[in-house]
Amino acid sequence: NAGVTQTPKFRILKIGQSMTLQCTQDMNHNYMYWYRQDPGMGLKLIYYSVGAGITDKGEVPNGYNVSRSTTEDFPLRLELAAPSQTSVYFCAAVIGAPYNEQFFGPGTRLTVL
Amino acid sequence: RKEVEQDPGPFNVPEGATVAFNCTYSNSASQSFFWYRQDCRKEPKLLMSVYSSGNEDGRFTAQLNRASQYISLLIRDSKLSDSATYLCVVTDNNDMRFGAGTRLTVKP
């Protein structure tokens, strides 16, 4: 039982490139979230999903897209990378309701140059 | 006004000290409250949920004051291993909002 896994761990992108951050959970949790954390700041919600086929915008969705075709996977897509997207990205999963513990993946450190 | 505000610290305390953190939130409809711990360059991990009646887990005590819209975390008998950033989390339906965190360093 790996919990929540994220790939890659690190990535450097050039401005305008695109990439997909992968997130997979093996806990069969319905709710999944994507956050970004800038240095010295709290986590900001980008997108979330309450189940397969359902996604919603969070606090800072601009420049990102998500999909949730299966319960296990919740990839985050950056289409045109910008320096402002340099951050650490965390994926999280919660069982059933949003009121319970969030299990986080180890994060992806992204730098856009 | 930020939705969830915390004193960023840093709090530098000696081993054995008692330290308290506060967190204020702006959304009076918030439903659930948590304290998470985040070690340097790691993912956040749940420390404890915060219940209306207050709750204790060993050396850690969490309290909620809905009227004043704040939650608190008290750490007694601080250990070196308590050094971390403590994140306050407030939930409204599916939306979880994180504070920026309070950094604690416990020194020998």
Boltz contact constraints between the chains, C-beta under 6 A:
constraints:
  - contact:
      token1: [A, 41]
      token2: [B, 100]
      max_distance: 6.0
  - contact:
      token1: [A, 42]
      token2: [B, 98]
      max_distance: 6.0
  - contact:
      token1: [A, 42]
      token2: [B, 99]
      max_distance: 6.0
  - contact:
      token1: [A, 42]
      token2: [B, 100]
      max_distance: 6.0
  - contact:
      token1: [A, 42]
      token2: [B, 101]
      max_distance: 6.0
  - contact:
      token1: [A, 43]
      token2: [B, 98]
      max_distance: 6.0
  - contact:
      token1: [A, 48]
      token2: [B, 94]
      max_distance: 6.0
  - contact:
      token1: [A, 90]
      token2: [B, 43]
      max_distance: 6.0
  - contact:
      token1: [A, 98]
      token2: [B, 91]
      max_distance: 6.0
  - contact:
      token1: [A, 98]
      token2: [B, 94]
      max_distance: 6.0
  - contact:
      token1: [A, 99]
      token2: [B, 32]
      max_distance: 6.0
  - contact:
      token1: [A, 101]
      token2: [B, 46]
      max_distance: 6.0
  - contact:
      token1: [A, 104]
      token2: [B, 43]
      max_distance: 6.0
  - contact:
      token1: [A, 104]
      token2: [B, 44]
      max_distance: 6.0
  - contact:
      token1: [A, 106]
      token2: [B, 43]
      max_distance: 6.0
  - contact:
      token1: [A, 107]
      token2: [B, 43]
      max_distance: 6.0
